[in-house]
């Protein structure tokens, strides 16, 4: 009532009534609570009208909490060795993100175990469009379950009602949306928004949360066009020396552009997928600018799905073509590809990287052969330089081009 009257939300860290009063992110706390809630909670959340205990997965979470999250979405964890491999990938992902959500856990498990298309038992949101007005707020939603896609449109009392009505119609479950809340987690134009929802199905309550920025905006083509237009204007401005340049306010225009692109590509892989149309538009707008070639290389690499060799080739090949006509960018591309692959390591298997290496080795261009060696180094490190990796490295050591032989020899010397 006070929140309604004053327009001010209760602080999330306020005792008993705050949103985080019954949320736990520390690994030792999560382990204790899963064994006995009385260890750290002197009262039940239900006694004060709050939601049930919530375990927030972070880099500080332990095996017990992660195992609980995996089992909660319906996967088996009885294979100890398999679970340890999965937990290691979770820690890498948690280091890259502030919080790990159920959809991230689901993606980790399915990618790790290479489940067949038909074995998917959860729905995945592929796309949505919301049109809001005073007459007929409408939402169109496309879902995927395994290898099958579903699409439907609904009209609602508002955009949120229309969106959830469409999802409810597609899944065919009598689910009731009980609570929906959006909060800003920071200030300014780059504020991160966090969404909390609570749903009820067959008398049981389910809650979830997600946190991100740029996601909805960059699904909108008009927003993409505006961002691309701004970047094009920055690219057209001549770089000037500014002796009194402050860290943020007075950077030369092109440096501002590069800083903006770095922010756009620094998101986790699942967020970057949403931004692919924006990346593509930026590449088309900037690729003719000689001084922005390094930024264009980063944009291509941000679209790579390293666990899908065929898709990865589509975005790595343009980089190779660019480097072939601009040899001074070769070492830069070599480093950036290795860095991009390493930063997404939780989302690919070394075998997929080796498939990409083999494709690059078959290419006729020197730049393709050289960049393939960069990816071989990434895969070899992940596989502890097993026989498959060392055989490929040996082939590089016998390469006809001296520069590639020397680079392969450097790697070999370190291994020895």
N, C-alpha and C positions, 0 to 999 in steps of 0.2 A: 504494500500500500504506500509506504514512504517513497519507494522508487517511482511509483506511478504519479504521486503528487508533486515530487520535487524534480523529476526528470533525471535524477542522478542514480546510477547503478551502485549496488553494494560493492565495495572493494573486494576483489577476488581473494585477497589474503586475510579477510576479516574472519575471526574465529566463529565457528558454528554455522553462520549464515553465508559466509563467503563461498564463491564457486570452488575454490581450491581447498576448502576446509577438510574435505574427505577425498582429496586427490593426492596421490603419492607417486613420486618419481625416483626416490632414492632406492637403490638396489636392495640394501639390507632391510629397509622398511617394507618394500614389496614382498620380499621373501617371508618376513615375519607375519605380515597380514594374511598371506595366502595360507599360512599354517594355522594362525589363530588371530582373528580380527581384534580380540581384546588386548593384544600385545601393544598396539599403538593407538587404538581408538577407544576412548573411555566411554563413548556413547555411540549408539547406532545412528546412522544418517537418517533412517526412516523416522526416528523419534522426533526429529526437528523438521520433518517435511522436506528433507533434501534427497537428492538422488543417491543411489547406492554407491559404495566405494568405487573409485576409479583409479586404475593403475596406468600411469602415463609412461610410455616406453621412451627412454632416452639412452644416451651413451652410458649412463650410470646404472641402467637396469641390468639385473643378473639373469642367469639361465632360468630360474624359477618363473620369473615374470614373463619372459619371452616364451617359455614353454606353455604357460597358461594362455597367452595371446594366440599362439598357433593352434592349440587345441580348441579354443573358443570359436574359431572360424572353421572348424571341422576337419583338421588334418591330424594325422597320426604322428606321434613323436617317440615311438617305442624303439626305433633304431638309433642307438646312442651315437654311433659314428656319423650317421647322416645328420643328426641333430647338431652335433658339434660343428660340422661344416656350415650348416645353416646359421648357427649362432655367430660364427665368425663373420659371415656376410652381413648379418644384422648389425654387428658392431661397426662395420665400415660404413654402412648406411646411416647409422645413428650419429657417427662422427660428422657426417656431411649435413645432417638435418638437425634442427633443434628438438623436434618431437617426431616419433614414428607412429603412424596410424594403422588401423586395420587393413586399409587398402594397400599400404606399403608392405605389410606382413604377407598379405595374400600374394602380391606380385613376387616377393622374394621366394616364397615357397614354390609357386608354380614355375618360376624360372629355374630354380635350383633343381627341381625334380623333373623338369621337362615333361610336364603333363601333356597328353594328347589334347587336340582341339575339342574333342567331344567329351572330355572328362571334366570340363569346367562346370562347377555346380553353383557358382555365384554369378550374379549379374554385374556387368561392367558398363558404366556410362560412357558411351562413345561420343555423343554430341547432344546438344540441346539448343533450342532457340526460344526466346521469350519475347512476346510482343505485348506491351502494356498500354492501355488507353482507358478512357472513361466508360466505354461500352462493353467490349468483349476482350478482356485480358486472355491471351492465348499462349500455350506452351507446346512445343513439339520436341519430343524426346526420342532418342535412338539408343537402345540397349543391346548388349551382346551377352549371350550365355553359351559358353563353349564355342562352337563354330556357327551358331545360329544368331541372326540379328532380328530385332523387333523394333517397330517404329509406330508412334501414335501421337495424336494431337488432342488436347483438351482445352475447354474454356472454363475459367474459374472466377471466383469473386475478386481475385487479384493475381498478380504474376506468380506468387509462391503457391497459392492454392491451385492454380492451373498446372504448375510444374509437378507438384506432388500427386495431383489427380491423374496426370498422364503416366507417371511412374507406377502408381497403384493399379491402373488399368492394364499396363503391360505385364506386370508380374503376377496379376491375378490373385493377390492376397488381400484380405480385409484388414489392411494396416491403417492405423489412425495416427496422424501427426499430432502429438500432444503439446510440443513446445518447439519453437524455432527462434533462435536468437543470434544476432550478429554484433560483435564488439570490435572496436579498433584497439589493436595491441600497442600502437605507437602513434606519434603525431606526424603531421605533414602530409604531403602529396604521396609519399612512398609508404604510407602506413600499411601495416600488415593487418588484415582482417581475420577474425576467428569466428567460425560458425559452430554453434552447438544445436543439436537436434535431439529430441526425445520422441520415440514412437512406441505404440502399443500394438501388440498382436497376440490374440488368444489369451488375454489377461496378463501377459508378461510385458515388461517395459524394457526397451532397448535404447541406448543413447550412444551418440558418437560426436566427434568434433573434428574439424579440419582447419588448417591455418595456412594462408598463402597471400600473395600479392600478384597483381597483373593478370591473374588467371582468367577472370570473367571478361575483363576489358579487352584482352587480346583475342578472344573468340569473335569479337565484333570487327567486321571488315572495315568499318568507318574509323575505328580507333587505330587499326593497323595503318590505314592511309595517313592518318594524322602523324603517327610516329615516324613513318617513312618520309613524309613531307618535311618534318622538322630535321631529320637526319640529313636529308638532301640539302637543305638550306645550310646546315652546319658544314657540310662537305664542300659547298661552293664558296664558302668564305675563305679568304686567303689567310694563311697562318701568319701571325705577327708576333714579334718578340715583345714580351711584357715584363719589364724588369721588376715591377712591383706585384707580380701575380701572386694572389693568395691561393691557398690549397684548393678552395672550392669555387670562389666567386669569380676570379679573374683569369681562369685558365684560357689559353687560346681555344678558338672554336673547335678545331679538329681534335684537340685533346679532350674536350668535353664530349665530342661524339664517340671517341674511342672508349671513354669511361662509361658512357651510356650503354654501348654494345657489351662491354665487359659485365655490366650488371645483368643485362638480358640473357647472357649465356651462362651465368654462374649459378642458375637455378638447378635443382635436382632433375634427373632425366625425365621423370614423369611429368614435371612442370614444363620442361622444354618441348615435349611433344605438342602441347597446346599452342606453343609459339611458332611452330614450323611455318605457317603462312606469313607471319611477320618476318622471320629470318629470310625467307625466300624473297619477299618484297624488298628487304634491305639489301640483299645481294644484288638484285637487278638494278637498284638505284645507285649503288656504290662501286660496282665492279670495274667501272671505267676509270676510276680515280687511282692513279699509280701509288700515291702515298697511303692509300687505304687498303691495299692488297692484304696486308697482315690481318686487318679486321675482317675482311671477307673470308679469309682462311678460317678464322675462328668461328664465323657464322656457319660455314659449311660443316665444320666438325661438331658444332652444337646439335646438328640434326642427325648425326650418325647413331644408329642402333647397333652397338658393337656386338650384340648377341645374334644378329642376323646379317650374315656375310653379304648376301645379295643386296640388302638395303644399304649396308655400309659402303659397298662399292659405288653406289649411285652418288654418294656425297664425297667420297675420298677421291674418285676419279677426276672431278673438276679441280680439286686441289693439285693433283699431279699435273694436269694440263697447264694450270697457272704457273706452277713452279718450273715446268719445262720451258716456258717462254720467259721466265724471270728467274734465272739460276741463282741470283743473290738471295732468293727466299727459301732455298732448299734447306739449309740448316735450321731456319726458323720453323718451317713446316715439319721437319724431322722431330724437333722438340715439342711442338704443339700437339702433334698426333699422339706422341707417347704420353704427354700430360693429360690430354683429353681421355684417352683410354684408361689411364690409371685412376683418374678422378671418378670414373663410372664403373669401377671394378666390381662393385656389388651387383651389377646388372648384366654381366656377361660371363661366358665360360671361356677358358683358355683355348679350347678346341675351336670355338667360333673365330677367335682371333687368328689361329693357325690357318683356317680356311681362307681368311682374308690375305694372310701372308702369301699363301700359295698362289692366289690370284695375282697379286702384285709381282711375284717372281716370274710369272708367265708373261708379263707385259714387256713391250719392246723398249719402253722409255727408261733411261737411266734413273730418273727421279722416282719412278714406280719401284724399281729394284731397291733404291736407297731407303725409301720410306717403309718398304716391306721389312727391312732390317730393323727399323725402329720398333715396329709392332712385334717382331720376333723377340726382341729384347723384353718387351712387356709380358708376352705369353710365357717366355722361358723363365722369367722370374716367378710367375705364378705357378708354374709346373715344376719348379726346382730343377730346371734344365734336364728333363727326362730325355729318353732316346730320340723321340720324335723332334724335339727342339734342337738337340745337338746335331742331328743329321742335317737339318736345314741350315744351321749355322756353319757346318762343315762345307756345305755347298756354297754358301756365301764366301767362305775363305778361298774357294777355288774360282771365284768369279773372274770374268775376263777384264772387268774394269778395276784399275788399281785402287781408286778411292773406296770402292765397296770392299775390296779385299782388306784394306787397312782398317776400315771401320769394324769389320767382322773380327779381325785379329785383335783389336783393342778389347772387344767383348770377351773373346776367348782367353786373352791374357788375364783379365780380371777373374774369370772363372777358375783358371788354374791356380 
